[in-house]
């Protein structure tokens, strides 16, 4: 089926039900898409997320250590 533009004449074909779901000419319009990962992909995503978290934590610790070293080396009045 070819795509058609929505014109003011066919706006009456759009409907909403009591739960806010959108319909076109009585057929539901899919407005969300689900992503299904395999167990291996989920495990890999968890490992990558943990590595990113630990990398960020390490950067924060390194920044605090650098700040403390800088403050320790400054001559105080």
NORPE-V258379 format. One record per residue. N is the residue number from 1. BURIAL is 1 if it has 16 or more other ideal C-beta (glycine too) atoms within 10 Angstrom, else 0. Layout:
n | burial
N | BURIAL
N | BURIAL
This chain:
n | burial
1 | 0
2 | 0
3 | 0
4 | 0
5 | 0
6 | 0
7 | 0
8 | 0
9 | 0
10 | 0
11 | 0
12 | 0
13 | 0
14 | 0
15 | 0
16 | 0
17 | 0
18 | 0
19 | 0
20 | 0
21 | 0
22 | 0
23 | 0
24 | 0
25 | 0
26 | 0
27 | 0
28 | 0
29 | 0
30 | 0
31 | 0
32 | 0
33 | 0
34 | 0
35 | 0
36 | 0
37 | 0
38 | 0
39 | 0
40 | 0
41 | 0
42 | 0
43 | 0
44 | 0
45 | 0
46 | 0
47 | 0
48 | 0
49 | 0
50 | 0
51 | 0
52 | 0
53 | 0
54 | 0
55 | 0
56 | 0
57 | 0
58 | 0
59 | 0
60 | 0
61 | 0
62 | 0
63 | 0
64 | 0
65 | 0
66 | 0
67 | 0
68 | 0
69 | 0
70 | 0
71 | 0
72 | 0
73 | 0
74 | 0
75 | 0
76 | 0
77 | 0
